[in-house]
């Protein structure tokens, strides 16, 4: 026979089973845990007033809306950076080379398996690391920070989602571009 559950128990069980992620900020789950703990530990002779509870719920909704706005802003920034990078294709630029190993791995993984590098199994990762483009990127790490001038061949996006441009097989960080022709 199954035990009856309620939404508070479900919230506690679902949050306890998730791995703790270190963060300096309180999230939605943390806020709900605080409210549940406050409700469980309140004085039965002097319970929290409805207005206080509604104020806390309003704060919770504000937190939800702020989280949503932050996600939207991050998406908008990513689209803007990608658009700026794409507008450089075919143009001659001067910028600084970055360690492109992770970005090249992402490109090769996407081309060969239609997955990100992190989604690959170990055998697939070995295949990616054996690719000549990845080997060249690994060998070229020492040149990170070197200034490169040339025509932009393509846009690549690293595992962090930040778009960069490729010039003659070298990956250039868009934030280091000092000249566009």
N, C-alpha and C positions, 0 to 999 in steps of 0.2 A: 504494500500500500504506500502510495506517495504522500509525502507531507505537504500540507498546503503552504504556499508561499505568498508573499506580498511584494509589492514593488520596492519597498525599502530593503527587504532581504535580497531580492534579485540585484539591486544596485550594489549592495555590499559584496555579494558573491562575485559579481562580474568585475568589480574593481579590484578585489583581492586576487583574482586569478591572473590579472594582467601584470606583466613584468614592470617593475618600477623604473621609470625613466628619469634620470636626474634633470632637474630644471629649477631655475631660480624664480619661476613664475608659477602662480597657482592657476590651474586649469579648471575646466567645467567639472570634472570628476572630483577634484579636490574641494571645490566649492560645495558640491552636493554632499560630500562626506562631512563637511563642517556643519551644514544644516541638519543632517541626520543625527550627528553626534549631539548637537545642541538640543534637538527635540527629545532625544533619548535621555538626556541628562538634566532636563529642566526640572525645576521644583514643581511637584504636582499641586502644591497649595498656592503657587504663584506662577501659573503658566505664562508663556510668552503671549503678548497681545497679538490680535489679528493684524493690526497695523504694522507691527514690527516684522511679523512673518511676511506680509505682503511687500514690505520694503526690501527684505532679503530676496524675495522672488524677483522683484524688479531689478535688483542688482545682478541676479543670475541672468536675466534676459538681456541686460546691458552687456554682460560678459559675452554672451552668445553672439550678439550683434557686433561687438568689437572684434571678436574672433573672425566672423564672417567678412567684415570689412578688411581686416589684415590679410586674409587669404586672397580676397579680390585684388587688393593692391599689389600683392606679390605676383599674382597672375598677370596683371596689367604691366608690371615692371618687366616680367619675363618676355611678354609679347613685344614690348617696346625695344628691349635689348635684341631680340631676335630680328625684328624689323630693321633696326639700325645695322646689324651685322649683314643681313641679306642685301641691304642697299650698297654694300661695299664690294659685292661680287663683280669682277671685271675691272675694278678700279685699282690704281697703284697706290699703295700705302706704305708708311714707315711705322713700325711698332716693335715692341720687344717680344721675343720668343719666350714661350712658357714651357714647362715640363708637360709634354703632351701625352704621356703614356696612358693616363686614364681616359682622356678624350679619344685617342686613337683606338683604344680597346673598345670603347662604346660604339664607335663607328663600325669597326670590324665585326663585333658581336651582332649589331643590328643588321649588317649586310649578310652575314652568314647564317644567323639563326633567328632573326627578327625578334630578338630579346635584348634586354640590357645585360651588361656583363655580370652584374650581381645576380641575375636570374638564372644564369647558366650553371650546369653541374660541373664537377671538377674536370671531367674528360673534355667538355666543351671549352672550358677555360684554358686547358693545355693547348687545344687547337688554336685558340685565339692568340695565346702568347707565342706560338710558333710562327704566326703570320709575319712576313717580312716587314710590313708597315709597323707592327708593334715592336719588333726587334729594333728597327731604325729609331723609333721614338725612345726606346729604353737607352740605346747608345747615344742619343742626342741630348740626354738630360743635362749633360755638362754645359750645353750651350744656352740653357735657360737664362734669360736676362740679356742676351745678345740682341742688338738692333738688327732688324731685317727690313729690307725694302723690296717690294715686288708687287705683282698683280695678284689679287685675291682670287683663288681658285674655287673655294667653297666655304660654307659655314659648317662648323662642327659644334656639337653640344656635349659637354662633359657630363659625368655622372651627377654633378651638382646642379645641372640644368642651366649653367651659364654658357651662352653662345660665344664662340671664338671663331676667328677666320684662319684659313690656311693659305699661306703664301709659299709657293715652291716646296710643298711638303712640310713646312714649318708652321706650327700653330702659334698664332699671335693673339694675345689678350686685347680685346677691344678697348679696354681702359688705358692701354699704353700707346694707342695709335696717336702719333704726334703730327702726321702729315697725310693728307689725302689728295690725290691728283685726279 
